Structure formats: structure tokens, C-alpha cells
Amino acid sequence: MCQSYPALYKGQQVKYNDDYQNIDLKVWNGSDWVWLEKIPVKRHGHK
């Protein structure tokens, strides 16, 4: 209605698992914020 989205604070957008091999990522599905779980990490660090 007001064309704004909730702020994503530290720890509320990306969660790393214990060995940093997978992440959970919070995304907007068109009607709600949901977690995509266990996305594999292909690279670490910068380019």
C-alpha cells in the first residue's frame, strides 16, 4: 500500500550454516518474506 518494504537487519537476511558451505537467504515471494534454505556457497571472498 505504501510501496515500502521491511528493513532487513543483521542476521535477518542471510544465515550461514556452521561450516559456511550453505546459506539460508530471506527473499520476497510476492506476498511475504520467506527463507530459501541450504543454498550452496560456490565461492568465498572477493573476486
Secondary structure as UniProt FT lines:
FT   TURN            10..11
FT   STRAND          14..16
FT   TURN            18..19
FT   STRAND          22..28
FT   STRAND          33..40
//
